[in-house]
Amino acid sequence: MIQTRLAIAAVAAIALAFPASAQLLPPPAKPVTPKPAAPSPRAASCHNGASFDRFLADVKSQAVAAGVSQRTIAETSPYLIYDQGIVNRDRGQRVFGQLFTEFAGRMAAPYRMQNGQQHIKQYAAAFARAEKEYGVPPAVIAAFWGLESDFGANMGNLPTLKSLVSLAYDCRRSEMFVGETIAALKIIDRGDLHPDEMIGSWAGELGQTQFLPVHYVNYAVDYDGDGRRDLLRSGADVIGSTANYIANGLKWKRGEPWLEEIKVPQNLPWEKTDLTVREPRSTWAQLGVTYPDGRPLPNDNLAASVLLPMGRFGPAFMAYPNFAAYTEWNNSLIYSTTAGYLASRIAGAAPMRKPTAPVAQLPFNELKELQQLLVRAGFNVGKVDGVLGQQSRTAVKAMQIKHGLPADSWPTAELLARMRGGGTAQAQPAGVIR
């Protein structure tokens, strides 16, 4: 089963304002001398009270059973230490709470589009090979490359093994990070990286497109022919590996589009504007959907969804089945839409239209209150955190339908006022974005 990338994984990379003048490919990371092990943390309840040292011994045994050599176990042992600061970051992170237009305006800025186009020219042979072998367009690869690390300029500066084993000992997602720790040991064991080269984000991701170690093991390829799969320094390896992951891990459909900006009429059936609803483009055309300049959509049967990341008054996109690769890469709708939009810009699309008027967004406290009211009404919104995730959007849409409001999944002051006034709805199972 494919391990879906976490929203937090990209936060470690994109929270920084990357400099536009950053160098294209960074020099090798300086070796990091492991620090003496910190005092062991309090025994975690999910490990039957086992101390960190006992837990670590079990992880090492699992790694050996999975084929990791004793030589690698000995070589990496000084790096496998617990860091409470990593766990604190994981538990305290806040993700994607801003408007899509603000986030995309910063992360899909013109300089990043231009850098993407420049890299496509610089690595033309590798991009052409990747498209031929995997069917993934250069712009799609370049967009992820730019968003994740600004083409290698910012890959993180924390020891990966320490991050992984700390998150593995923590109870929140222990099983996942035990697997990631073992995968990181496999990367070392097969000679791709040395322990002191494994420097990345606090969430344990590696390389210029920020692969989790499991993805590194399963999808990294040696595209420059030097005998190593080096996603830290080799531009060719980055391109080939990212294409392999998108094609075979995220099931990209060769020759099909991913995201296009559209213009929607004010009488569109808003309940249809959801990634779980797909209609032929001919149907959307009959409903009055056009390209931004008024040109009609093709009158064909290519299935697509209408995506409104900020509701009916914000930008509108036609999301095709390939857009599922973006939501699998990162489950934040703001990030995935931005990545798809940046790819379209690198491929030559015009900038998206600005909303004719500011789109109102509920303040953090009111959005959190709305989530609490949705929970009381029987909906599962995930974590009540004041951030509009897909589960919250699905619940908002259901309540909009109940109260006779335009069901565009965008929370408004009017919906909050009506929900404060009382009344409940029968919760329906949350739709799953694929």
C-alpha positions as CSV (number, residue, x, y, z in Angstrom):
1,M,0.0,0.0,0.0
2,I,1.3,3.4,-0.9
3,Q,2.1,5.6,2.1
4,T,0.4,8.9,1.5
5,R,2.6,11.9,2.2
6,L,1.6,13.9,5.2
7,A,0.7,17.6,5.1
8,I,3.3,18.2,7.8
9,A,6.0,16.9,5.5
10,A,5.8,19.8,3.2
11,V,5.4,22.3,6.0
12,A,9.0,21.7,7.0
13,A,10.1,22.8,3.6
14,I,7.6,25.6,2.6
15,A,7.4,27.4,5.9
16,L,10.6,29.2,4.9
17,A,10.7,32.0,2.4
18,F,13.1,30.5,-0.1
19,P,15.5,33.0,-1.7
20,A,15.0,33.4,-5.5
21,S,18.8,33.7,-6.0
22,A,19.5,30.3,-4.3
23,Q,22.1,28.1,-6.1
24,L,20.7,25.4,-8.4
25,L,22.4,22.3,-6.9
26,P,23.9,22.6,-3.4
27,P,27.3,21.2,-2.5
28,P,27.4,18.0,-0.4
29,A,26.2,18.5,3.1
30,K,29.0,18.8,5.7
31,P,29.5,15.7,7.8
32,V,27.6,15.9,11.1
33,T,29.3,14.5,14.2
34,P,26.7,12.8,16.4
35,K,26.2,14.3,19.8
36,P,26.3,12.1,22.9
37,A,23.0,10.5,23.5
38,A,20.6,12.5,25.6
39,P,19.0,11.1,28.7
40,S,16.4,8.5,27.8
41,P,12.8,9.9,27.7
42,R,10.1,8.6,29.9
43,A,8.9,5.2,28.8
44,A,6.2,5.5,26.1
45,S,2.9,3.8,27.0
46,C,2.3,2.5,23.5
47,H,5.5,0.3,23.8
48,N,4.3,-1.5,26.9
49,G,6.4,0.8,29.1
50,A,9.7,-0.1,27.3
51,S,12.5,2.4,27.6
52,F,13.8,4.1,24.5
53,D,16.9,1.8,24.6
54,R,14.8,-1.3,24.7
55,F,12.6,0.1,22.0
56,L,15.6,0.9,19.8
57,A,17.0,-2.6,20.3
58,D,13.7,-4.0,18.9
59,V,13.8,-1.6,15.9
60,K,17.4,-2.8,15.1
61,S,16.2,-6.4,15.3
62,Q,13.4,-5.7,12.9
63,A,15.8,-4.0,10.6
64,V,18.2,-7.0,10.6
65,A,15.2,-9.2,9.9
66,A,14.3,-6.9,6.9
67,G,17.8,-7.4,5.5
68,V,19.8,-4.6,6.9
69,S,23.4,-5.7,7.7
70,Q,25.0,-5.7,11.1
71,R,27.7,-3.4,9.7
72,T,25.0,-0.7,8.9
73,I,23.4,-1.2,12.4
74,A,26.8,-0.5,14.0
75,E,27.6,2.4,11.7
76,T,24.3,4.2,12.4
77,S,23.9,3.5,16.1
78,P,25.5,6.8,17.2
79,Y,22.9,8.6,15.1
80,L,19.9,6.8,16.5
81,I,19.2,9.0,19.5
82,Y,16.0,10.5,20.9
83,D,15.2,14.2,20.5
84,Q,12.2,15.5,22.4
85,G,12.4,18.7,20.3
86,I,11.5,16.8,17.2
87,V,8.4,15.3,18.9
88,N,7.4,18.8,20.1
89,R,7.6,20.1,16.6
90,D,5.4,17.3,15.3
91,R,2.8,17.8,18.0
92,G,2.8,21.6,17.8
93,Q,2.7,22.2,14.0
94,R,-0.1,24.2,12.4
95,V,-0.8,23.6,8.7
96,F,-2.1,25.6,5.8
97,G,-4.5,28.0,7.6
98,Q,-4.2,30.8,5.1
99,L,-6.3,31.6,1.9
100,F,-5.4,29.7,-1.2
101,T,-4.7,32.9,-3.1
102,E,-2.2,34.1,-0.5
103,F,-0.4,30.7,-0.3
104,A,-0.3,30.3,-4.1
105,G,0.7,33.9,-4.6
106,R,3.8,33.2,-2.4
107,M,4.6,29.7,-3.4
108,A,3.8,29.8,-7.1
109,A,5.5,33.2,-7.5
110,P,6.8,34.2,-11.0
111,Y,10.4,33.6,-9.9
112,R,9.7,29.9,-9.1
113,M,7.9,29.4,-12.4
114,Q,10.9,30.9,-14.2
115,N,13.3,28.7,-12.2
116,G,11.2,25.7,-13.1
117,Q,11.4,26.5,-16.8
118,Q,15.2,27.2,-16.5
119,H,15.7,23.8,-14.9
120,I,13.7,22.1,-17.6
121,K,16.1,23.6,-20.1
122,Q,19.2,22.8,-18.0
123,Y,18.3,19.1,-17.6
124,A,16.5,18.7,-20.9
125,A,17.9,15.2,-21.6
126,A,16.8,13.9,-18.1
127,F,13.4,15.4,-18.4
128,A,12.8,14.1,-21.9
129,R,13.9,10.6,-20.7
130,A,11.6,10.7,-17.7
131,E,8.6,11.8,-19.8
132,K,9.3,9.0,-22.3
133,E,9.7,6.3,-19.7
134,Y,7.1,7.4,-17.1
135,G,4.7,9.7,-19.0
136,V,5.1,12.5,-16.5
137,P,5.5,16.0,-18.1
138,P,8.5,18.1,-17.1
139,A,6.4,20.9,-15.6
140,V,4.8,18.5,-13.1
141,I,8.2,17.3,-11.9
142,A,9.6,20.8,-11.8
143,A,6.7,22.2,-9.8
144,F,7.2,19.7,-7.0
145,W,10.9,20.2,-7.1
146,G,10.4,24.0,-6.7
147,L,7.9,23.7,-3.9
148,E,9.6,21.1,-1.9
149,S,13.1,22.6,-1.8
150,D,13.4,25.4,-4.3
151,F,15.4,23.1,-6.5
152,G,17.7,21.9,-3.7
153,A,18.4,25.2,-2.0
154,N,16.5,24.2,1.2
155,M,16.4,20.5,2.0
156,G,16.4,21.0,5.8
157,N,19.3,20.8,8.3
158,L,18.4,18.2,10.8
159,P,19.8,14.7,11.2
160,T,17.3,12.4,9.6
161,L,18.0,9.3,11.6
162,K,17.5,11.2,14.9
163,S,14.2,12.6,13.6
164,L,12.8,9.3,12.4
165,V,13.7,7.3,15.5
166,S,12.3,10.0,17.8
167,L,9.0,10.1,16.0
168,A,9.0,6.3,16.0
169,Y,9.2,6.2,19.8
170,D,6.5,8.7,20.1
171,C,3.0,7.1,20.3
172,R,1.3,9.3,17.7
173,R,2.4,7.5,14.6
174,S,4.9,5.0,15.9
175,E,4.3,2.2,13.4
176,M,4.7,4.4,10.4
177,F,8.0,5.9,11.6
178,V,9.4,2.5,12.6
179,G,9.0,1.6,9.0
180,E,10.6,4.8,7.9
181,T,13.5,4.3,10.2
182,I,14.1,0.8,8.8
183,A,13.8,2.2,5.2
184,A,16.5,4.9,6.0
185,L,18.8,2.1,7.2
186,K,18.2,0.3,3.9
187,I,19.2,3.5,2.0
188,I,22.5,3.5,3.9
189,D,23.0,-0.3,3.6
190,R,22.7,-0.3,-0.2
191,G,25.3,2.5,-0.5
192,D,23.1,5.4,-1.7
193,L,23.9,7.7,1.3
194,H,26.2,7.7,4.3
195,P,24.7,8.3,7.8
196,D,26.3,11.8,8.1
197,E,24.8,12.8,4.7
198,M,21.3,12.1,5.8
199,I,20.3,15.6,6.7
200,G,16.7,16.8,6.0
201,S,13.5,18.1,7.4
202,W,12.4,17.6,11.0
203,A,9.7,15.2,9.6
204,G,12.4,12.8,8.3
205,E,12.2,13.6,4.6
206,L,15.2,13.5,2.3
207,G,16.4,15.1,-0.9
208,Q,15.4,17.8,-3.3
209,T,11.8,16.6,-3.7
210,Q,11.6,15.5,0.0
211,F,11.0,11.8,-0.2
212,L,10.1,9.9,2.9
213,P,12.6,7.1,3.3
214,V,10.1,4.4,2.2
215,H,9.6,6.3,-1.1
216,Y,13.3,6.7,-1.4
217,V,13.8,2.9,-1.2
218,N,10.9,2.1,-3.5
219,Y,11.2,4.7,-6.2
220,A,14.6,6.3,-6.3
221,V,16.5,5.5,-9.5
222,D,20.1,6.0,-10.6
223,Y,19.5,8.3,-13.6
224,D,23.1,9.7,-13.9
225,G,24.7,6.2,-14.0
226,D,27.1,6.7,-11.1
227,G,25.9,3.6,-9.2
228,R,24.1,5.6,-6.4
229,R,20.6,6.9,-6.1
230,D,21.5,10.3,-4.8
231,L,18.5,12.6,-4.3
232,L,20.6,15.2,-2.4
233,R,23.0,16.2,-5.2
234,S,22.2,14.6,-8.5
235,G,19.7,16.6,-10.6
236,A,19.2,13.7,-13.0
237,D,18.5,11.3,-10.1
238,V,16.0,13.7,-8.6
239,I,14.1,14.0,-12.0
240,G,14.0,10.3,-12.7
241,S,13.1,9.3,-9.2
242,T,10.3,11.9,-8.9
243,A,8.9,10.8,-12.2
244,N,9.0,7.2,-11.1
245,Y,7.1,8.0,-7.8
246,I,4.5,10.1,-9.6
247,A,3.9,7.5,-12.3
248,N,4.0,4.3,-10.3
249,G,3.4,5.4,-6.8
250,L,0.7,8.0,-7.5
251,K,-0.7,6.3,-10.6
252,W,-0.2,9.2,-13.1
253,K,-2.2,8.8,-16.4
254,R,0.1,9.4,-19.3
255,G,-1.0,12.1,-21.8
256,E,-3.9,13.4,-19.6
257,P,-4.2,16.9,-18.1
258,W,-4.2,17.7,-14.3
259,L,-5.6,21.1,-13.5
260,E,-6.9,24.0,-15.6
261,E,-8.4,27.3,-14.6
262,I,-12.1,27.8,-15.6
263,K,-14.9,30.4,-15.2
264,V,-18.1,29.2,-13.5
265,P,-21.6,30.8,-13.9
266,Q,-23.4,32.1,-10.8
267,N,-26.2,29.6,-11.3
268,L,-24.0,26.5,-11.3
269,P,-25.4,23.7,-9.1
270,W,-22.9,24.3,-6.3
271,E,-23.4,20.9,-4.8
272,K,-21.6,19.4,-7.8
273,T,-18.4,21.4,-7.1
274,D,-16.6,18.7,-5.3
275,L,-13.6,16.5,-6.1
276,T,-15.8,13.5,-5.3
277,V,-18.1,14.5,-8.2
278,R,-16.9,13.9,-11.7
279,E,-18.8,14.8,-14.9
280,P,-17.8,14.8,-18.6
281,R,-16.5,18.1,-19.8
282,S,-19.5,18.2,-22.2
283,T,-21.8,18.2,-19.1
284,W,-19.9,21.0,-17.5
285,A,-20.0,23.0,-20.7
286,Q,-23.8,22.6,-20.8
287,L,-23.9,24.0,-17.3
288,G,-22.2,27.1,-18.5
289,V,-18.6,26.4,-17.4
290,T,-16.0,28.0,-19.8
291,Y,-12.3,28.8,-19.9
292,P,-11.5,32.1,-18.2
293,D,-11.5,34.0,-21.5
294,G,-15.0,32.7,-22.4
295,R,-13.8,30.0,-24.8
296,P,-16.0,26.8,-24.5
297,L,-14.8,23.7,-23.0
298,P,-14.2,20.7,-25.3
299,N,-17.4,18.8,-26.0
300,D,-16.0,15.4,-25.0
301,N,-16.4,12.8,-22.3
302,L,-13.1,13.4,-20.4
303,A,-14.2,13.3,-16.8
304,A,-13.4,16.2,-14.5
305,S,-14.4,17.8,-11.2
306,V,-14.9,21.5,-10.5
307,L,-12.7,22.6,-7.7
308,L,-13.4,25.8,-5.7
309,P,-10.6,26.1,-3.1
310,M,-12.2,29.4,-1.8
311,G,-15.8,28.9,-2.6
312,R,-17.9,30.2,-5.5
313,F,-16.4,33.7,-5.3
314,G,-12.8,32.6,-5.5
315,P,-10.7,31.0,-8.2
316,A,-12.2,28.0,-10.0
317,F,-10.4,25.0,-11.6
318,M,-11.2,21.9,-13.6
319,A,-9.5,19.1,-11.8
320,Y,-8.9,15.9,-13.9
321,P,-8.2,12.4,-12.6
322,N,-4.5,13.2,-12.6
323,F,-5.1,15.8,-9.9
324,A,-5.5,12.8,-7.5
325,A,-1.7,12.5,-7.7
326,Y,-1.4,15.9,-6.1
327,T,-3.7,15.1,-3.2
328,E,-1.8,11.9,-2.7
329,W,1.5,13.7,-2.7
330,N,0.2,16.0,0.0
331,N,-3.3,15.8,1.5
332,S,-3.6,19.6,2.1
333,L,-6.0,20.9,-0.6
334,I,-4.2,24.3,-0.5
335,Y,-0.8,22.7,-1.1
336,S,-2.0,20.2,-3.8
337,T,-3.9,22.9,-5.7
338,T,-0.9,25.2,-5.6
339,A,1.3,22.5,-6.9
340,G,-1.0,21.8,-9.8
341,Y,-1.4,25.4,-10.5
342,L,2.4,26.0,-10.5
343,A,2.9,23.1,-12.9
344,S,0.4,24.6,-15.3
345,R,2.2,28.0,-15.1
346,I,5.6,26.3,-15.8
347,A,3.9,24.6,-18.8
348,G,2.8,28.0,-20.1
349,A,-0.7,28.7,-18.7
350,A,-1.6,32.3,-17.9
351,P,-1.8,33.6,-14.3
352,M,-5.1,32.8,-12.6
353,R,-7.7,35.6,-12.4
354,K,-7.9,37.5,-9.2
355,P,-11.3,37.5,-7.4
356,T,-13.4,40.5,-8.3
357,A,-13.9,41.2,-4.6
358,P,-12.1,40.0,-1.4
359,V,-13.3,36.6,-0.4
360,A,-14.3,36.6,3.3
361,Q,-12.6,34.0,5.5
362,L,-13.8,33.2,9.0
363,P,-11.3,34.1,11.7
364,F,-9.5,31.2,13.3
365,N,-11.6,31.2,16.4
366,E,-14.9,31.2,14.5
367,L,-13.7,28.5,12.1
368,K,-12.8,26.4,15.2
369,E,-16.3,27.1,16.6
370,L,-17.9,26.0,13.4
371,Q,-16.0,22.8,13.5
372,Q,-17.2,22.2,17.1
373,L,-20.8,22.8,16.0
374,L,-20.3,20.3,13.1
375,V,-19.0,17.7,15.5
376,R,-22.1,18.3,17.7
377,A,-24.2,17.8,14.6
378,G,-22.6,14.4,14.1
379,F,-19.9,15.0,11.6
380,N,-16.3,13.8,11.7
381,V,-14.1,16.8,10.9
382,G,-10.9,15.2,12.1
383,K,-9.0,17.5,14.4
384,V,-10.8,20.6,15.6
385,D,-8.0,22.9,14.8
386,G,-9.4,26.0,13.0
387,V,-8.0,24.7,9.7
388,L,-10.3,23.9,6.8
389,G,-9.4,20.4,5.8
390,Q,-11.3,18.1,3.5
391,Q,-13.4,16.5,6.2
392,S,-14.5,20.0,7.4
393,R,-15.3,21.0,3.8
394,T,-17.5,17.9,3.4
395,A,-19.4,18.6,6.6
396,V,-19.8,22.3,5.6
397,K,-21.3,21.3,2.3
398,A,-23.8,19.0,4.0
399,M,-24.9,21.8,6.4
400,Q,-25.1,24.3,3.5
401,I,-27.5,21.9,1.8
402,K,-29.6,21.5,5.0
403,H,-29.9,25.2,5.5
404,G,-30.6,26.1,1.8
405,L,-27.3,27.9,1.2
406,P,-25.1,27.6,-1.9
407,A,-23.3,24.3,-1.3
408,D,-19.8,25.4,-2.3
409,S,-18.1,23.9,0.8
410,W,-16.8,27.3,1.9
411,P,-17.6,28.2,5.5
412,T,-19.3,31.6,5.9
413,A,-20.5,33.9,8.7
414,E,-24.1,33.1,7.5
415,L,-23.7,29.4,7.9
416,L,-22.1,29.9,11.4
417,A,-25.0,32.1,12.4
418,R,-27.5,29.5,11.4
419,M,-25.7,26.7,13.1
420,R,-25.5,28.8,16.3
421,G,-29.2,29.1,16.1
422,G,-29.6,25.4,16.7
423,G,-30.7,22.4,14.6
424,T,-28.8,19.3,13.6
425,A,-28.3,17.3,10.5
426,Q,-27.9,13.6,10.0
427,A,-24.2,13.2,9.3
428,Q,-23.3,11.4,6.1
429,P,-20.0,9.5,5.6
430,A,-17.2,11.8,4.6
431,G,-16.2,11.6,1.0
432,V,-12.7,10.3,0.3
433,I,-10.6,12.3,-2.2
434,R,-9.0,10.1,-4.7
